[in-house]
Amino acid sequence: MTDFELNVKEEGFYKGEPCDDFMIHLESYHPGVPGYSVAYKYYIVFKGERISPRGCNIRADYPDVYFKADEFIIPDATRQMGGWMTVDLHCAEDPDYTAKLKIKLRKYEITLEDNFETFNTDIWNALSGVSKKPMVYRRAKENYVRDNKLCLDFEKCETPIVHNGIECYYSDAGVSTKDKFSQKYGCFSTRMRVPATPTGIFSAFWLMPQGRYREDYFFKRTDTGDEFHGCSEIDIMEIFHYPATRGSAHTEHYWEPGWDPKTQPITKSSLGMDYTIPGYKDGEYQEYACVWNEYALYYYVNGTLVKVNDKIEPVENVFPAYILYTCYLGPEGSGAFWGEVKDEDLPQSMMVDWLRVYK
C-alpha cells in the first residue's frame, strides 16, 4: 500500500464502460498544509500517447479549482472541506471517451496551538544539561517567552557553570513537550526565525518518540529489503548556518533494536536533503511543516513541498511523537561540525512565533 493509492483514484471509460485508452494521471500526490493552496501536476494519455489538455474538456466538481496547462490548484478552503474531489475529463476528438481523477482532500483539525503569550509549563519542559559540546551547558529557565515569542538564547556567561569539573562559559537552550503532548500522525507546523549569524549556531524543530530513543519507532523503511531500519527521529527543520547554505535541512534517522552508537555508527541510516529557500535571509521568519501519514512523510517550507519520503510503512507498535525546539552553540575552539561562532556575535536568539499541530 502507498499513500498515493490511498488518496488518488484514476479511471477511464469508453461509452461508460471501464477502459484505460483515455486516462488522466496525477504525477504525484501530497496532502498540502493548512493555510496554503495545494497544486498538482497532471497529464493526459490517449491510446498510449500523451496529449495536450487543449484537446479535452476538463472541470472539477468544485468551481473554485483553477486549471492551468498541466496543473490544477485547489484553494485551502476547498481542501479543508475534506471528502473526495473529482476531476472529469472528456475527449474532444471522440466524446465517447471520458476519464475521472479523484483526490482525497485532507481536512485538518487542530490539536495543539501555542502563540506563546506565556510560557505554558502544561505543554513545555525546559531542557538542561551539557549540550552537544562540553564547553556549553544548557541552563533551564522559568520563562522562555518575550514579546509573544518563544526565545531560545545563545549566550556567553560572565561566570562559568562548572559541570563535572569542566568550566562552561557558554549556554544554549531547548524545550520539549515530552510526557505532556505527543501525537501519532498529523501535521506539525511552526513559524520561526533563526539567528542572523554566519556560522556556529545550529537551530532545529524536530520530533522524537514518546518512548525510548533509538529503540521505539514511528515507522520503518520499505526500500531496504528484509533489513530493518526503524525511524526514531524526524528533523522537520535544521539550519546549520554553513556559509554556502541559504536554507534548511530535512532528515529522518533510523536504527534497529539494540543499536549501540558507542560501538557502531551514530545511526544505521539517515535520509536527508537540503532545500534552498527562495530569497532566504538569516533573521527572517519562515514556516516549516511536516505531514506524517502511515505510508509517507511530506516536508513543506512556506507552503511549498520540498521533500517526500513515500517508502515507509508502520511498525507493529507505532509510537506517538513529541516536539522539540533546540539550538546548539559552537564556540570558538569547540570544533563543532556546524562551525564556530565568535564571542562578539553573541548573544543571539532563535525565535518561534507559533506552533500548530493538526490531525
N, C-alpha and C positions, 0 to 999 in steps of 0.2 A: 504494500500500500504506500502511496505517496500523497503529499499534500495537494499536488495538482489533481490527482484522481478524486480526492475527497471534495474538491471545491470547484471543479470545472467539468462540464459535460459538453461534448461535441457530437452533433447528429446531422446526417444528411438524408435527403429524401428525393425520390423521383415519383411523381404522381401520388404523393402521400405515403409511399412505401419506403422503408429504410434502404438507403443507398449511399455508398461512400464516393460516388463520382464527383459530387459537388459538396465541398466542406469549407467551413470557416474554422481556423485554428488559432488558438492563443499561443503566442511564442513562449510565454512563461507566466506563472501566477505568483502574486504576492497579495497579502491581505490589506495593505495600506495601514496608516496610523491615524488616530483621531486628530482632527484639525486640518487635514490636508485632503485634497482630491487624490484619487488613485487612477493612474494611467496604465493602459495595457496595449501592447503591440499585438497586432493580428495579421494574418494573411489568409488568402482565399485560394483554394485549389479546385480546378475543374478538369476532370478526366486526366489527372496526373500532372497537370501543368499549373504553375502559379499564374493567376490572372489579376488584373488591376481591379480594385474596388469600384472604379468608374463604370465598369460594365455590369454593376449589380445595384439592386435596391437594398439598402441596409437601414435598419432602425432598431432602437431599443424600446422595451416596454416602459421605460422611464423617460419622459420627454426632455429632461434637463441633461441627459447624457450627450456629450459632444463628440462628434466623429471628425477625424482628420484622415489623411490619405491612408495611413497604415496604423492608426492609433485611435482609441476612444478613451474619453476621460469621464470618470464618474465623480460628481461632486461629493464632498464629505457628508452633507446632509442626506444624500441618497444612499451612500454606503451605510450610513448609520441606521437606515430603516431595516436592515437585515433581510433575511429571506433570499430568494433566488432572483437574479435579473436575467432576462432573456434578450439576446440579440437575434433578430430574424433577418435572413438573407434570401433574396430572390434573384435568380439568374435572368438578366435581361435578354440574353441570347436565346434561352429556352426556358420559359416561365414554369415548365413542369418540374424544374429542379429548384429545390429550396433547401435551406440549412438553418440550424439553430445552434447558438452558443449560449450555454447557461453558466453563470458565475455566481457562486455563493457570496453574498455581501456580508462583511464582518460587522456585526453590531457590537459595540463596546459598552460595557458598564463599568463605571469607575469603582474601584475597591479601596483605594487609598489616595488621598490628595494632601499634600503639605505645601503651603505657600509661605511657610517659615515666618509667621507673625511672632511666634515664640519658639523656643527650643523644647519640643514636646518629648519629654522623657517616657511617655507611654508608648512612643514609637521608636525612639532613638537611644542607642548606647554610645557612650564615648569610648573610643579605643585608646589604650595606653600601653606603654612598654617600649622596648627597644624597637626602632624602626628597621628599615632594610639595611642601614649602615650603623655600625656600633657607635659612631660618634654622634648619632642622632637619637634622641629619646622623645617618645610621644607622650605628652602630658595630657591627662584627662581634664577637661574644663566643665564647669557647671553650665555654661551658656556658650553656644556657637552661633547665635543669631545676632546680626547687626543690620539695621535698616531693612528689615524684612528679607534678609538673605542669609542662607546658611554659609558661614565663613570658616574655612579651614586654613589656618595660618602657618606659614613657613617663617621661622624666626631664628635669629642668633641670640642666645641667652647671655645676659650680663654675668649671671652667676651660674656655673655649670651644675648640671644634675649628675650626681655620682651614682652609677649603677654597676654593680659587680666590680667595683674598683676602677671603673672607666669614667672619666670626666666627659660628659656630653654637653657641648656648648651650643648645640642646635636642637630645635624641636620642629616636628611637623604634626599632622593631625589626621584623624579619621573618625567616622561614625558608622554604625551599622544598625539594622533592625533585627538582629539575631535574637531569637526567643520572644520577639514582640510582634513581628509581622513577617509572614512568608506566604508565598503563593505558588501553586503549580499551574503553569501555563498562563498566557496572557501577554499584555503589552506593558513594558516597563519603560517609562519615558521621563526625561528631565530637560530643563533649560539651565545651562551653566556656563561659567566663564573661567578659563584658566588664566594664570598669571602672565603678564606681558614681560617675560624674561627670556633671554635667548637660549639658555641651557641650564641643566642641573635640577630641574623640577619635573616630577612625574605625577600627573593627575589621572584619576580613574573613577569610573562609575561601573559597578560590576555586581555579579551575583554569585553566591555560594550556597550549597545545600544546607538546609536545616537538619543537619546530621553530622556525619564525620567527613571532614575534608579528605579527599583522595580515596575514601572507602565507600561513600554513598554518592549516588549519581542521578542526574536529570534524564539522561538518555545515553545511547551508545551509537557508535558509528556503524554504518552498514556497508562501507566501502573497504573494509579490512578483512574480508573473508570470515573465517572462523575465529580470528584473533579478537579478543575483547578489548575495546577501548571505551571506557565509561567517562562521560563528561562530569566533572565536579567543579568547574569554574567557567563562567561566561563573562568575558570582559566586554561589556557593551561599548565602552569607550575608554581608550587610553591615549594620552598625549605625552610624549617624551621630550618635547622641545629640542629635538635634533635640529641643527641649523637648517638642514635641507627639507625638513618636514613642515608642511603647511596644512596639516590636517590631523586625522585621528586614526587609531588602530582598533581593530575589532577582531576578537580572538576567542576560541574555546580551547580548553586544556583537558587532556584525557589521561586516565590512569587505569589500573586494574587492582583488584583487592590484594593487599599485602605489599603494594609498591613502596619501596624504601628509597627516598630521594638522597639519602646519605651515601648509599652504595650503588644507586642507579641514576640515570639522568633525572633532571628535575621533573619532567613529565614523560609519559610514554609516547604521547604525540600532542601536537598543537596545530590548530588550523586558524590562521590569521591572515589579515590583509590590511594594507594601509590605504586610506582614502584621502585624496587631496580635496579639501573643501574649497569650492569656488569663492574667490575673494576673501579667503581666510586671513584674519589678522589676530595675533595674540591679544588677549584682553577684551575681545568681543564675545557676546553671548551667542551660543549655538544650541540647537535642540538635538538630542540624541535619544534614540529609541530602539528597543529590540522586541520583536514579537516572537514568542516561543510557543509553537504548536507541537502536537505529538510527533509529527514527521518532518518538521522544518524549523529553522531559525531564520529570521529576517531582520537585518540591521538597517536603520534609517538615520540620516543626518539632515536636519531641517526639512523633513518630509520626503527626502529623496532616498530611494532604495539604493544601498551601496554594497550590500553583501547578502548572499543566500547560502545556507547550508541545508540542502534537502536530502542528504544522505545519512539520516538518523532515524532511529525508532526507539520507542520507550523501553527502558529496562523493566525487569519484573516488579521492582518496587521503586516507583518514581518519587523522588524527594522534592518537596517544595523549595523555592529559592528565597533567601533573604537578601537584602540590599546593602551595599556598601558604597560610601564615598571615601576615597583616600587620596592623600597627597604625600609624596615621598621626596625628601630633600637629599641632594648630593653635594655636600660642602666641598670646598677645595681640599684636595688631599684624600678624598674618600674613594676615588677610583670608581665611582658609580657609572654603570654602563649607559645611563641616560645623560651623562655629562656632569659637570660640576658648576655650581653657582658661586659667584663672587660675593663676599660679605657685603660689599657696597650695594648689591642688588637686593638685599633683604631689608625689611620683611616683605613678604608677598602673601597674597591670599587667593585661594580657589573659592569661587562664589557660586552658590546654587540659588536660582530664582524660584524654581518649583520642582516638585516631584509628583508624577501621576502614574498610578498603576491601574490597569483595566483587566477585566475578564472578557 
